[in-house]
Amino acid sequence: MHQFLPYAWFQGACVPFEEAKISVATHALHYGTGAFGGMRAIPDPQNSNTMLLFRADRHAKRLSQSARLLLTELSETRILSALEAMLQANRPTTPIYLRPFVYTSDLGIAPRLHNIETDFLIYGLELGDYLSPEGVSCRISSFTRQEDRSLPLRGKISGAYITSSLAKTEAVLSGFDEALLLNSRGKISEASGMNLFLVRDGQLITPGVDQDILEGITRSSVLELARVMGLSVIERPVDKTELFIADEVFLTGTAAKITPIRQLESTILATERPIMNALRDRLLEITQGRDKDYEHWITRICMTKD
């Protein structure tokens, strides 16, 4: 069972988690007309009275843009203000995951985005490692990643995650930890909720934004760090067979952080991952507020005294 934070942001205020309830007739529940975000916050290793949020501004911007894809306005300022209020109410002492969600709160049965009420909520839960840091096993899913011409995939639209859910369960029920989805052109797109990277001959390769991927924030952070560290970075279409012969293969995401793929289908992949390890170590330093060059990626929220 998840250990949820005691307070949620709901209908413009912090309320006890168990009181943050919606009607069974809520529009978003029936049609997937919502958009969500996800971000991690950890206690500052140097000051337990301060929480560190990784790239909160980028997360707020993406959620605001996702809301616009649903024809609703949700400002970045409003998101960040609610996040701070929620953290102050909960005063967490362990690493947590925050889930902001903008959704059509209207009670009705017509699938639409016009003339409809929307709302915004946030809840959180304690979260350590979402996937094993030692690596995961993956299969190629029988389900295909949707196309941007059918869904606005640059937003984290809740209805789009039915495909991720089907792919994830298919993988687990067939003995694997995760699924990799191909796009409609037969190229690797992403995992059920993570972006994918591989290393070949010293080059860091990842599917580009034209491959129907989510524009992941951890993904863009890894790309920037790799370039600063002097690595050759290529964004291009990736064939599934490349993964079997790659020097390193790993996943990135807010929940997953940087997680290696140790097995793909029946093939055990390479276990030496120097590039991935260097990126993971650097990202860990940054998220813990120990890298002054990337202090601007960290939002520090000091917990006020009662």
C-alpha positions as CSV (number, residue, x, y, z in Angstrom):
1,M,0.0,0.0,0.0
2,H,1.2,3.5,-0.8
3,Q,2.0,5.8,2.1
4,F,0.2,9.0,1.0
5,L,1.0,12.3,2.5
6,P,-1.6,13.4,5.0
7,Y,-2.6,16.6,3.1
8,A,-3.6,17.1,-0.5
9,W,-4.2,20.3,-2.5
10,F,-7.8,20.2,-3.5
11,Q,-10.2,22.9,-4.8
12,G,-7.8,25.6,-3.9
13,A,-6.7,24.6,-0.4
14,C,-4.8,22.1,1.6
15,V,-7.2,19.5,3.0
16,P,-6.8,16.1,4.7
17,F,-6.0,13.5,2.0
18,E,-9.1,11.4,2.9
19,E,-11.3,14.4,2.3
20,A,-10.0,15.1,-1.2
21,K,-12.8,13.3,-3.1
22,I,-14.5,13.7,-6.5
23,S,-17.9,12.6,-7.7
24,V,-18.4,9.3,-9.6
25,A,-19.8,11.5,-12.4
26,T,-16.6,13.5,-12.8
27,H,-16.0,14.0,-16.6
28,A,-12.2,13.2,-16.4
29,L,-12.9,9.9,-14.8
30,H,-14.9,8.7,-17.8
31,Y,-13.0,10.3,-20.7
32,G,-9.4,10.7,-19.5
33,T,-9.7,14.4,-20.0
34,G,-6.9,15.3,-17.6
35,A,-3.2,16.0,-17.6
36,F,-0.7,15.1,-14.8
37,G,2.8,15.8,-13.8
38,G,5.2,14.1,-11.4
39,M,8.2,15.4,-9.5
40,R,10.4,14.2,-6.7
41,A,11.3,16.1,-3.6
42,I,13.8,15.0,-1.0
43,P,15.0,16.4,2.3
44,D,18.2,18.4,1.9
45,P,21.1,16.1,3.1
46,Q,22.7,19.2,4.6
47,N,19.5,20.6,6.2
48,S,16.6,18.3,7.0
49,N,14.3,21.3,7.4
50,T,14.6,22.1,3.7
51,M,13.0,20.1,0.8
52,L,14.7,20.0,-2.6
53,L,12.6,19.8,-5.7
54,F,14.3,18.9,-9.0
55,R,13.5,21.2,-11.9
56,A,10.2,22.3,-10.4
57,D,10.0,25.2,-12.9
58,R,10.3,22.8,-15.9
59,H,7.7,20.5,-14.4
60,A,5.3,23.4,-13.8
61,K,5.8,24.7,-17.4
62,R,5.1,21.3,-18.9
63,L,1.9,20.8,-16.8
64,S,0.8,24.3,-17.8
65,Q,1.4,23.5,-21.5
66,S,-0.5,20.1,-21.0
67,A,-3.4,22.1,-19.6
68,R,-3.5,24.3,-22.7
69,L,-3.7,21.2,-24.8
70,L,-7.0,20.5,-22.9
71,L,-8.1,24.1,-23.6
72,T,-7.7,25.2,-20.0
73,E,-5.4,27.7,-18.4
74,L,-3.2,26.8,-15.4
75,S,-0.4,29.1,-14.7
76,E,3.1,28.0,-13.7
77,T,2.9,30.4,-10.7
78,R,-0.3,28.8,-9.5
79,I,1.2,25.3,-9.7
80,L,4.4,26.3,-7.9
81,S,2.5,28.2,-5.2
82,A,0.2,25.2,-4.5
83,L,3.2,22.9,-4.4
84,E,4.9,25.0,-1.7
85,A,1.7,25.2,0.3
86,M,1.3,21.5,0.2
87,L,4.8,20.8,1.3
88,Q,4.4,23.3,4.1
89,A,1.2,21.5,5.2
90,N,2.8,18.0,5.1
91,R,6.4,18.8,6.3
92,P,7.7,15.5,4.8
93,T,10.9,13.9,6.3
94,T,11.5,11.3,3.6
95,P,11.8,11.3,-0.2
96,I,8.4,11.9,-1.8
97,Y,6.8,11.9,-5.2
98,L,4.3,14.7,-6.0
99,R,1.5,14.2,-8.5
100,P,-0.2,17.4,-9.7
101,F,-3.3,16.9,-11.9
102,V,-5.4,19.2,-13.9
103,Y,-8.7,17.7,-15.0
104,T,-12.3,18.4,-16.2
105,S,-14.2,18.5,-13.0
106,D,-17.6,19.0,-14.6
107,L,-20.3,16.4,-13.9
108,G,-21.6,15.3,-17.3
109,I,-21.6,12.7,-20.0
110,A,-20.7,14.5,-23.2
111,P,-17.1,14.0,-24.4
112,R,-15.9,17.6,-24.9
113,L,-13.4,20.2,-23.8
114,H,-15.5,23.3,-24.4
115,N,-18.0,24.9,-21.9
116,I,-16.7,22.7,-19.1
117,E,-15.4,23.2,-15.6
118,T,-11.8,22.3,-14.7
119,D,-9.9,22.0,-11.5
120,F,-6.4,21.3,-10.2
121,L,-5.2,19.0,-7.4
122,I,-1.9,17.7,-6.0
123,Y,-1.3,14.7,-3.8
124,G,1.9,13.0,-2.8
125,L,3.3,9.8,-1.5
126,E,6.6,8.5,0.0
127,L,8.7,6.9,-2.8
128,G,12.1,5.4,-2.8
129,D,13.2,3.4,-5.9
130,Y,10.4,3.0,-8.4
131,L,12.4,0.5,-10.4
132,S,15.4,-1.6,-9.2
133,P,18.6,0.4,-9.5
134,E,20.3,-2.9,-10.3
135,G,18.4,-3.1,-13.6
136,V,15.1,-4.3,-15.1
137,S,14.0,-6.9,-17.6
138,C,12.0,-5.6,-20.6
139,R,10.0,-7.1,-23.5
140,I,8.9,-5.5,-26.7
141,S,5.2,-4.8,-26.2
142,S,2.5,-6.0,-28.6
143,F,0.9,-2.6,-28.1
144,T,2.0,0.4,-30.3
145,R,2.7,3.9,-29.0
146,Q,0.1,6.3,-30.2
147,E,0.9,8.9,-32.8
148,D,1.0,12.7,-32.2
149,R,-1.6,13.1,-34.9
150,S,-4.1,11.2,-32.8
151,L,-3.1,12.4,-29.3
152,P,-1.1,15.5,-28.1
153,L,1.8,13.3,-26.9
154,R,3.9,16.3,-25.8
155,G,1.5,16.6,-22.9
156,K,1.0,14.0,-20.1
157,I,-2.6,13.5,-21.0
158,S,-4.2,11.0,-18.7
159,G,-6.3,9.2,-21.3
160,A,-3.1,8.4,-23.3
161,Y,-1.9,6.1,-20.5
162,I,-4.2,3.3,-21.3
163,T,-1.6,2.1,-23.7
164,S,1.1,2.3,-21.1
165,S,-1.1,0.4,-18.6
166,L,-1.8,-2.4,-21.1
167,A,1.9,-2.6,-22.0
168,K,3.1,-2.7,-18.4
169,T,0.7,-5.4,-17.3
170,E,1.4,-7.5,-20.4
171,A,5.1,-7.3,-19.5
172,V,4.6,-8.2,-15.9
173,L,2.2,-11.0,-16.6
174,S,4.7,-12.5,-19.1
175,G,7.6,-12.4,-16.6
176,F,9.2,-9.1,-17.2
177,D,9.5,-5.8,-15.3
178,E,8.8,-3.3,-18.0
179,A,7.7,-2.9,-21.6
180,L,9.2,-1.1,-24.6
181,L,6.8,0.3,-27.1
182,L,7.4,0.7,-30.8
183,N,5.8,3.5,-32.7
184,S,3.6,3.1,-35.8
185,R,6.8,3.2,-38.0
186,G,8.3,0.2,-36.1
187,K,10.9,2.2,-34.3
188,I,11.6,2.2,-30.6
189,S,9.5,5.0,-28.9
190,E,9.7,4.7,-25.1
191,A,8.9,2.5,-22.1
192,S,5.5,2.5,-20.3
193,G,6.4,5.7,-18.5
194,M,10.1,6.3,-19.2
195,N,12.4,7.5,-22.0
196,L,15.1,5.2,-23.5
197,F,18.8,5.7,-24.1
198,L,21.5,3.4,-25.5
199,V,25.3,3.7,-25.9
200,R,27.1,2.5,-29.0
201,D,30.8,3.1,-29.7
202,G,30.9,5.9,-27.1
203,Q,27.9,7.7,-28.5
204,L,24.8,8.4,-26.4
205,I,21.7,7.8,-28.6
206,T,18.0,8.3,-27.8
207,P,14.9,8.4,-29.9
208,G,14.1,12.0,-31.0
209,V,10.9,14.0,-30.3
210,D,9.7,13.0,-33.7
211,Q,9.4,9.3,-32.5
212,D,6.1,10.0,-30.6
213,I,7.9,10.2,-27.2
214,L,7.0,12.2,-24.2
215,E,9.5,15.1,-23.9
216,G,10.8,13.9,-20.6
217,I,12.4,16.3,-18.2
218,T,14.9,13.8,-16.9
219,R,15.6,12.9,-20.5
220,S,16.4,16.5,-21.4
221,S,18.5,16.9,-18.3
222,V,20.6,13.8,-19.2
223,L,21.1,15.1,-22.7
224,E,22.4,18.5,-21.4
225,L,24.6,16.8,-18.8
226,A,26.0,14.4,-21.5
227,R,27.0,17.3,-23.7
228,V,28.6,19.2,-20.9
229,M,30.6,16.1,-20.0
230,G,31.9,16.0,-23.5
231,L,29.9,13.0,-24.8
232,S,28.7,12.6,-28.4
233,V,24.9,12.8,-28.3
234,I,22.6,11.8,-31.1
235,E,18.8,12.0,-31.3
236,R,17.5,9.7,-34.0
237,P,15.2,6.7,-34.8
238,V,16.3,3.5,-33.0
239,D,15.7,0.0,-34.3
240,K,14.9,-2.6,-31.7
241,T,17.7,-4.8,-32.9
242,E,20.2,-2.1,-31.9
243,L,19.3,-2.6,-28.3
244,F,20.5,-6.2,-28.4
245,I,24.0,-5.2,-29.5
246,A,24.3,-1.9,-27.6
247,D,27.1,-1.3,-25.1
248,E,24.6,0.1,-22.6
249,V,20.8,0.5,-22.5
250,F,19.0,2.5,-19.8
251,L,15.7,4.2,-19.0
252,T,15.1,7.7,-17.6
253,G,12.2,9.3,-15.8
254,T,11.2,11.2,-12.8
255,A,10.1,8.1,-10.9
256,A,12.6,5.8,-12.5
257,K,15.5,8.3,-12.3
258,I,18.2,6.5,-14.4
259,T,17.7,2.7,-14.4
260,P,19.6,0.2,-16.5
261,I,18.0,-2.5,-18.7
262,R,19.7,-5.7,-17.8
263,Q,17.7,-8.0,-20.0
264,L,15.7,-7.6,-23.2
265,E,13.4,-10.4,-24.1
266,S,15.6,-13.5,-23.6
267,T,18.9,-11.7,-24.1
268,I,21.1,-10.6,-21.2
269,L,22.5,-7.2,-22.0
270,A,26.0,-5.8,-21.2
271,T,26.7,-5.2,-17.5
272,E,29.5,-2.7,-17.8
273,R,27.8,0.8,-18.0
274,P,30.5,3.5,-17.5
275,I,28.6,6.2,-19.3
276,M,25.3,5.5,-17.6
277,N,27.0,5.4,-14.2
278,A,28.8,8.7,-14.8
279,L,25.5,10.3,-15.7
280,R,23.6,8.8,-12.8
281,D,26.3,9.9,-10.3
282,R,26.2,13.4,-11.7
283,L,22.4,13.6,-11.6
284,L,22.4,12.3,-8.0
285,E,24.8,15.1,-7.0
286,I,22.6,17.6,-8.6
287,T,19.3,16.4,-7.1
288,Q,20.9,16.4,-3.6
289,G,22.0,20.0,-4.1
290,R,25.7,19.2,-4.1
291,D,26.6,20.5,-7.6
292,K,26.9,24.3,-7.6
293,D,27.0,24.4,-11.4
294,Y,23.4,23.2,-11.4
295,E,22.0,24.9,-8.4
296,H,19.5,26.6,-10.7
297,W,17.9,23.1,-11.3
298,I,17.0,22.9,-7.6
299,T,14.1,24.7,-5.8
300,R,14.7,24.9,-2.1
301,I,11.6,25.1,0.1
302,C,12.3,25.8,3.8
303,M,9.8,24.2,6.1
304,T,8.4,26.9,8.4
305,K,8.0,26.2,12.0
306,D,4.6,25.4,13.5
